[in-house]
Amino acid sequence: MIYTNYSCIFHFFFVILHPILQNMRISDSKIENPILHLVGEEADRLCLECYVIGGWVRDLFLHRPSDDIDIVVVGSGISLAEAVAKRLGKGAHLAVFKTYGTAQVKKKNGMELEFVGARRESYTRDSRNPIVEDGTLEEDQNRRDFTINAMAICLNKDRYGELLDPFDGIGDLERCIIKTPLDPDITFSDDPLRMMRAVRFATQLGFNLDGETFDAIARNKERIRIITKERIAEELNKIMLSRRPSEGWILLDKTGLLPLIFPELATLKGVEVKEGRGHKDVFYHTLKVLDNVAETSDKLWLRWAALLHDIGKPRSKQWDPQAGWTFRNHNYLGAKMVPKIFAKMKLPLNEKMEYVKKMVDLHMRPINLIEDTVTDSAVRRLLFEAGDDIDDLMLLCDADITSRNEQKVERYHQNYQLVRQKMIELEERDRIRNFQPPVKGDEIMEMFHLEPCSLVGELKAAVKDAILDGIIPNEYEAAKAYIIDLWQKKTK
């Protein structure tokens, strides 16, 4: 697997400071955050030990901004949250979740503080919901998912800034690895969602999975079946929004999780050869397209469209003795699959799904345009069907050029530019994008004394086609005259 190295630019930082950080208090300016001092002061007043823990500490060393602060308290997290909210006054909102023993304080500037009492956990085989009991800080750190998320910094005045790193999370940041604090088989069997989180953190940070951690995911992969589709979708979306989302999907494949959570994507893998002729591996082509899109757009649903653009290929694959392997109408078949995939994976069944479906359906249209003569009529129809999403569609089509033939790639990109220029010219002249026929159905019924019927729809469709084909301009008088002429021909 290919990993990015951008997270490891901190290697120099860790090599120099790693021994110091494990034995001294942290003096980083971020630790001097007034809100952290305030939390420590209230904890001292209540005679409670408290620590900032988890992702905020990890991101402190990675120099990543974070407004979400997790506070673990040896004692009542709710009591400390209430005291902090009272101290902050009107600028803070307190939410208490007594069932879970947690509380949240939100500041108007967007900062969120989550408070929880230190706890230990035990699990039953058929659930990822733990049995929770009060515990020590050490027990709380033991239950954390990964070493880089188990580091804690004390906020009490006498020990302010003291780092507690029992599993060498700092070292794992330096080594750029994701590793569980305790036995990974127990960690993943207890809470299988952590397998998805391991892949997600590796993808987001550009890290590798520790060897034992990787092997344990492969051994425990079947446990993912007890996790709800909603929680899996949440992790997948975070993978999709990463800098190189392909890394996450490749890890899901290599650990054996992919067929369990997204079998349709796993089906894209492999190359079939017949009479010495093969086809590209659609899975790896798809991931290349996804990364290409990720380089140009941070739109989540455009990235999903990239992942699904060839999802219909396995169902459409056929062998033609003359043409070789063909995938005719795979865009149409793929578009039909999108709603079912979204429903099964608990992705939103709203305009976001419709957008992805449209992108999958239309993604072959621009390439067909550049392979044929670029006619005004064909470009108008593409503009009409894509509407405001035409720019996203063209980004997807550009990303879909993954040939190793540099001359071919350059030719396709140049032809796409010709299509774009033609779109600009036609849109300025004809205003086709999202247009509606200038003559409405009610007016057609009034003109010809018709009741609602299929003929009204036929006349409207004929006007639309005439405008898209360039027979008449996109203007009211021209459309009205065209309808009258059609009516006269039909009633002769």
JOCOR-V383779 format. One record per pair of residues at least 24 apart in sequence whose ideal C-beta (glycine too) atoms are under 8 Angstrom apart, sorted by the first residue. I is the first residue (numbers start at 1). GAP is how many residues later the second one is. D is the distance in whole Angstrom. If there is no record, write none. Layout:
I_GAP_D ; I_GAP_D
This chain:
1_246_7 ; 1_249_5 ; 1_250_7 ; 1_253_7 ; 2_245_7 ; 3_173_8 ; 3_203_6 ; 3_204_7 ; 3_205_6 ; 3_244_7 ; 4_202_4 ; 4_239_6 ; 4_240_6 ; 4_243_7 ; 5_171_8 ; 5_201_6 ; 6_200_5 ; 6_237_7 ; 7_55_7 ; 7_169_6 ; 7_198_5 ; 7_199_4 ; 7_200_6 ; 8_168_5 ; 8_198_7 ; 10_51_7 ; 10_52_6 ; 10_53_7 ; 10_163_7 ; 10_164_8 ; 11_163_6 ; 11_165_8 ; 13_48_8 ; 14_47_8 ; 14_156_7 ; 14_157_8 ; 14_159_6 ; 14_160_4 ; 15_159_7 ; 18_152_6 ; 18_153_6 ; 18_156_6 ; 21_142_6 ; 21_144_7 ; 21_149_5 ; 22_141_7 ; 22_143_6 ; 22_146_8 ; 22_148_6 ; 24_139_8 ; 25_134_8 ; 25_135_7 ; 25_136_4 ; 25_137_5 ; 25_138_7 ; 26_34_8 ; 26_127_6 ; 26_135_5 ; 26_136_8 ; 26_137_6 ; 27_134_7 ; 28_32_6 ; 30_30_6 ; 31_29_8 ; 31_122_7 ; 31_129_8 ; 31_130_5 ; 35_34_8 ; 35_72_8 ; 35_76_7 ; 35_78_7 ; 36_33_8 ; 36_119_6 ; 37_118_8 ; 37_123_8 ; 38_46_7 ; 38_49_6 ; 38_50_7 ; 39_32_6 ; 39_41_7 ; 39_45_6 ; 39_74_7 ; 39_116_5 ; 40_115_4 ; 40_116_5 ; 40_117_6 ; 40_120_6 ; 41_116_7 ; 42_38_6 ; 42_41_4 ; 42_42_5 ; 42_45_6 ; 43_30_7 ; 43_37_6 ; 43_112_6 ; 43_113_6 ; 44_112_6 ; 44_113_6 ; 45_38_7 ; 46_29_8 ; 46_33_6 ; 46_34_6 ; 46_37_6 ; 48_25_5 ; 48_26_7 ; 48_27_4 ; 48_28_7 ; 48_31_7 ; 48_32_6 ; 49_24_7 ; 49_25_4 ; 49_26_7 ; 49_88_7 ; 49_105_8 ; 49_107_6 ; 50_24_7 ; 50_30_6 ; 50_104_8 ; 50_105_5 ; 50_106_7 ; 51_86_6 ; 51_101_4 ; 51_102_6 ; 51_103_5 ; 51_104_6 ; 51_113_7 ; 52_100_7 ; 52_101_5 ; 52_103_6 ; 53_87_8 ; 53_88_8 ; 53_91_8 ; 53_97_8 ; 53_98_7 ; 53_99_4 ; 53_100_8 ; 54_90_7 ; 54_95_5 ; 54_96_8 ; 54_97_8 ; 55_94_6 ; 57_94_5 ; 57_95_7 ; 57_96_6 ; 58_90_5 ; 58_91_6 ; 58_93_7 ; 58_111_7 ; 58_115_7 ; 61_109_7 ; 61_112_6 ; 62_111_7 ; 62_143_7 ; 67_42_8 ; 67_43_5 ; 67_44_5 ; 67_45_6 ; 68_43_8 ; 68_44_5 ; 68_46_7 ; 69_42_7 ; 69_43_7 ; 69_44_5 ; 69_45_7 ; 70_43_8 ; 70_44_5 ; 70_46_7 ; 71_42_6 ; 71_43_7 ; 71_44_5 ; 71_45_7 ; 71_84_8 ; 72_44_6 ; 72_45_8 ; 72_46_5 ; 72_65_7 ; 72_68_5 ; 72_80_7 ; 73_42_6 ; 73_43_7 ; 73_44_5 ; 73_45_7 ; 74_43_8 ; 74_44_5 ; 74_62_7 ; 74_63_6 ; 75_42_6 ; 75_43_8 ; 76_41_6 ; 77_24_6 ; 77_25_6 ; 77_26_6 ; 77_38_4 ; 77_39_4 ; 77_40_4 ; 78_24_7 ; 78_25_5 ; 78_37_7 ; 78_39_8 ; 80_35_6 ; 81_24_6 ; 81_32_7 ; 81_34_4 ; 84_29_7 ; 84_31_8 ; 101_31_7 ; 119_24_7 ; 121_69_8 ; 123_66_8 ; 123_67_4 ; 123_68_7 ; 125_64_8 ; 126_100_7 ; 127_99_7 ; 128_62_7 ; 128_63_5 ; 128_64_6 ; 128_65_6 ; 128_98_6 ; 128_99_7 ; 130_60_7 ; 130_61_8 ; 137_27_7 ; 138_28_7 ; 141_25_6 ; 141_26_7 ; 141_40_7 ; 142_39_6 ; 142_40_6 ; 144_37_6 ; 145_35_7 ; 145_42_7 ; 145_46_8 ; 145_49_5 ; 145_52_6 ; 145_53_8 ; 146_26_8 ; 146_32_6 ; 146_33_6 ; 146_34_6 ; 146_35_7 ; 146_48_8 ; 146_51_8 ; 146_52_7 ; 146_55_7 ; 147_25_5 ; 147_32_5 ; 147_33_7 ; 147_34_5 ; 148_24_5 ; 148_25_6 ; 148_30_7 ; 148_31_8 ; 148_53_8 ; 150_31_5 ; 172_38_8 ; 176_29_7 ; 176_30_7 ; 176_31_5 ; 176_32_6 ; 177_30_6 ; 177_31_5 ; 177_32_7 ; 177_33_5 ; 177_36_8 ; 178_24_5 ; 178_27_8 ; 178_29_5 ; 178_30_7 ; 178_31_5 ; 178_32_6 ; 178_35_6 ; 179_31_4 ; 179_33_8 ; 179_34_5 ; 180_30_8 ; 180_33_6 ; 180_36_8 ; 184_26_8 ; 184_28_6 ; 184_29_5 ; 184_31_8 ; 184_32_3 ; 184_33_8 ; 185_31_5 ; 185_34_6 ; 185_35_6 ; 187_29_7 ; 188_28_5 ; 188_29_6 ; 188_32_4 ; 188_35_7 ; 189_31_5 ; 189_34_6 ; 192_28_7 ; 192_31_4 ; 192_32_5 ; 192_34_6 ; 192_35_5 ; 193_34_5 ; 193_38_6 ; 193_39_8 ; 193_42_7 ; 195_25_7 ; 195_26_7 ; 195_28_8 ; 195_29_6 ; 195_60_7 ; 195_62_6 ; 196_28_7 ; 196_31_7 ; 196_35_8 ; 196_36_6 ; 196_39_4 ; 196_40_8 ; 196_61_7 ; 197_38_6 ; 199_36_8 ; 199_40_7 ; 199_49_5 ; 199_52_5 ; 199_53_6 ; 199_56_7 ; 199_58_7 ; 200_35_5 ; 200_38_5 ; 200_39_5 ; 200_42_8 ; 200_48_7 ; 202_45_7 ; 202_46_7 ; 202_49_6 ; 203_36_5 ; 203_39_4 ; 203_41_7 ; 203_42_7 ; 203_44_5 ; 203_45_4 ; 203_48_7 ; 204_34_7 ; 204_35_8 ; 204_38_5 ; 204_39_8 ; 206_37_7 ; 206_38_8 ; 206_41_8 ; 209_42_7 ; 214_40_8 ; 214_41_6 ; 217_38_4 ; 217_39_8 ; 217_40_7 ; 218_37_5 ; 218_38_5 ; 221_34_6 ; 221_35_4 ; 221_36_5 ; 221_39_6 ; 222_38_7 ; 224_33_6 ; 224_36_5 ; 224_37_6 ; 225_35_7 ; 228_118_8 ; 229_115_7 ; 229_116_6 ; 229_117_4 ; 230_116_5 ; 232_29_6 ; 232_113_7 ; 232_114_8 ; 233_112_6 ; 233_113_5 ; 233_114_6 ; 236_25_8 ; 236_26_8 ; 236_109_8 ; 237_63_6 ; 240_60_6 ; 240_63_5 ; 240_64_7 ; 240_67_7 ; 241_57_7 ; 241_59_6 ; 241_62_7 ; 242_52_8 ; 243_51_7 ; 244_47_6 ; 244_50_7 ; 245_42_8 ; 245_45_6 ; 245_46_7 ; 245_49_6 ; 245_58_6 ; 246_41_4 ; 246_42_7 ; 246_44_6 ; 246_45_5 ; 249_38_6 ; 249_41_8 ; 249_58_8 ; 250_37_7 ; 253_30_8 ; 261_84_8 ; 262_83_7 ; 264_47_6 ; 264_73_7 ; 264_77_6 ; 265_42_7 ; 265_46_7 ; 267_47_5 ; 268_42_7 ; 268_43_7 ; 268_45_7 ; 268_46_7 ; 272_45_8 ; 272_53_7 ; 274_45_6 ; 274_51_8 ; 275_46_8 ; 277_47_5 ; 277_48_7 ; 278_47_7 ; 279_38_8 ; 279_45_8 ; 279_46_4 ; 282_28_5 ; 282_31_5 ; 282_32_8 ; 285_25_7 ; 285_117_6 ; 286_24_6 ; 288_114_5 ; 289_107_8 ; 289_110_5 ; 289_111_5 ; 289_113_6 ; 290_109_8 ; 292_106_7 ; 292_107_3 ; 292_108_8 ; 292_110_7 ; 293_102_6 ; 293_103_6 ; 293_106_5 ; 296_99_6 ; 296_102_8 ; 296_103_7 ; 297_95_7 ; 297_98_6 ; 299_93_7 ; 301_51_5 ; 301_54_5 ; 301_55_6 ; 302_57_7 ; 302_90_5 ; 302_93_7 ; 302_94_7 ; 304_43_8 ; 304_52_5 ; 305_50_7 ; 305_51_5 ; 305_54_4 ; 305_55_6 ; 305_58_8 ; 305_87_8 ; 305_91_6 ; 306_90_6 ; 306_93_6 ; 308_26_6 ; 308_29_8 ; 308_30_6 ; 308_33_7 ; 308_48_6 ; 308_52_5 ; 309_25_7 ; 309_50_7 ; 309_51_5 ; 309_54_5 ; 309_87_7 ; 309_91_7 ; 310_24_7 ; 311_26_6 ; 311_27_8 ; 311_30_7 ; 311_49_7 ; 312_24_8 ; 312_25_6 ; 312_48_8 ; 331_29_6 ; 331_30_6 ; 331_31_7 ; 331_32_6 ; 331_33_5 ; 332_29_7 ; 334_26_5 ; 334_27_8 ; 335_25_5 ; 335_26_4 ; 355_34_6 ; 358_27_8 ; 358_28_7 ; 358_31_7 ; 359_30_7 ; 359_33_7 ; 359_34_6 ; 359_37_6 ; 362_24_6 ; 362_31_6 ; 363_30_7 ; 363_33_6 ; 363_34_6 ; 363_37_7 ; 365_28_8 ; 366_27_7 ; 366_28_6 ; 366_31_4 ; 366_50_6 ; 366_53_6 ; 367_30_6 ; 367_33_7 ; 367_45_8 ; 369_50_5 ; 370_42_7 ; 370_45_4 ; 370_46_6 ; 370_48_7 ; 370_49_6 ; 374_44_6 ; 374_45_6 ; 374_48_6 ; 376_46_7 ; 376_50_6 ; 376_94_5 ; 377_91_6 ; 377_92_5 ; 377_93_6 ; 379_40_7 ; 379_43_5 ; 379_44_6 ; 379_47_6 ; 380_46_6 ; 380_50_7 ; 380_52_5 ; 380_87_8 ; 380_88_5 ; 380_89_8 ; 380_90_7 ; 381_87_5 ; 382_41_8 ; 383_40_6 ; 383_43_7 ; 383_44_6 ; 383_49_5 ; 383_50_5 ; 384_48_5 ; 384_49_7 ; 384_50_8 ; 384_51_7 ; 384_80_8 ; 384_84_6 ; 386_47_8 ; 387_46_6 ; 387_47_5 ; 388_45_7 ; 388_46_6 ; 390_33_7 ; 390_43_7 ; 394_25_8 ; 394_26_6 ; 430_37_7 ; 430_43_7 ; 430_44_5 ; 431_43_6 ; 432_35_8 ; 432_36_7 ; 432_42_7 ; 435_32_7 ; 435_39_6 ; 437_26_5 ; 437_27_5 ; 437_30_7 ; 437_42_6 ; 438_25_8 ; 438_36_7 ; 438_37_6 ; 438_38_4 ; 438_41_4 ; 438_42_8 ; 439_24_6 ; 439_37_7 ; 439_40_5 ; 439_41_5 ; 439_44_6 ; 444_39_6 ; 447_36_7 ; 447_37_8 ; 447_40_8 ; 448_39_6 ; 455_35_8 ; 459_24_6 ; 459_27_6 ; 459_28_7 ; 462_24_6
